[in-house]
Amino acid sequence: MSIGNSPEDERPFRDESQEARVPVGRALQQARIAAGLTVDDVSSATRVRIAIVHAIEADDFSPCGGDVYARGHIRTLAKAVNLDPAPLIAQYDAEHGGRPAPTPAAPMFEAERIRPERRGPNWTAAMVAAIVVVIGFVGFTVVKGGGSGNDAKSQVAEGSTPAASKSASATPKKDKPAPPSSEPSDSAIAAAPQDKVTVQVSAPNGRSWISAKDHNGRMLFDGLLKKGESKTFQDTSKINLILGDAGAIELYVNGKKIDDNFQPGAVERLTYTKGDPVAG
């Protein structure tokens, strides 16, 4: 009979924390059921398709189209079922390799700046100078010649003076145009060419991930827009936008502010064209 630990005491301890952790999709499903909501209810409230909601609750994130969209859907669904999205997103990052490095911004189209009108020659000043020369010559002739003929010439000279003053005062002066600003302003966006679509995206209420493409599908920008920053995009026919947190965003399309009352944390896919802005 040997003295020591029994074989049962030598078995490795189980990691109960890993076994007790509920998958992200399962946690969302349990919270939805506890809230008394159906998948249709959640889909209607968040605008996330029913098929994607079913896949996420089954812990299948492939229909989301990438980690960025998966995080946005997790955040939106968590808020809809009264869950804190931060732990679920952290768990997703831990299980899927962490958050990727931000994508560098692609060159964007900016609204064309208004150039000042080019001023022509100052013909008014030239005309006044010519009249002054004529008056001086006539006056010199009157002083030199004298007599009645001189009086007549003097009358001609005196009659010419009011005409010159009238011509000078009748011509309005042109105001010097203000120089263009170095950065595109709201007025510059409003005056953008009518044959193009101009979209300004601002983040006054917080930061948000955004993506912008032109009508050919070429990426104009894909990254994080920090609080207080703004981006302006322009294309000949169409701008496609994806907003990761639409509640933090303000939009100006063709010089007009878009008041869609986006909800915080909501993922929005929008399309804008030329003319009066209408989101697609």
Steps between C-alpha positions, in 0.01 A plus 500: 500500500657826387458835670445804272250668276235286340476490115191721523706771674753501213245582230542853349258767618234606252489864389145571613524866384537392138217244531271757666556769234191532281567556126422845365212382283352289778514797741311718249240227448442450874463876553251522212289218640513652850379832355205323338605592145495294182763503226256698285463760777878544530545515122232771466649708782863479382461467119725191515372228265328200659750257346793689654330507844450120486863448392641723778290324766649174370849656546552511120633844400592422138180656353597833662766561232798567728607581855403869475142417401483217758595740780241750380226231493599374848481855637162565334342168610635534856339841543171369359484226771632723782852354523830685545675457160856564629561155663349320199722691254807432718411130505454502121844664453661242730344212308568641151855631521445853637418830335689561169717805436306791343500521124685805361269758351469510121517832315165671497330743274451842653246759397636735241597838644338807355752707313469880495402672179786636301484880483535678170671835427370805693348689205335757729833627632641516145198700379526751787872548434434567129231758583734675745767524227248649252380757756857600580582546131186712439573716805855561383368606155247743658766670711733533205255621233271738700206696340148384421628185347670435829168555680332247271777251562471570871128425483576175321756413763262588784222299334724197477575485872152390622484238226828356618383496861170342398677227303731429790219487760259300279735203473469274809817372661555129515561352843811293533400133541604328820782247464393131517543320832764231530251238624164404339211660690124433502450783246761343271315168523168668429653664189645172371428421133146380439629212285672338801403361840679642807478335844649642823521258796561655847533341845401773752347258755766226515718281284378252240644263242394601145547364150448698175507377138440670164262381226764257368537334841844654556577555869529872587539453878488210746592581860414669829363856501591650838281744695512848348640378164327515162553356151368623164445271201402586141412290194339554162188294577487308830658464848447178702541530881514255793482653849612279792337726763249716313386678818836683523486626139362814331458498121491788250411389146520751213498780759192373686506352853353149527271460805439124523524474883745210489511295821829469699683180411287435189674382182366689194560433129417810291520608135478863378476636145493842331233761563273507806656247743300180542661207683483165324 
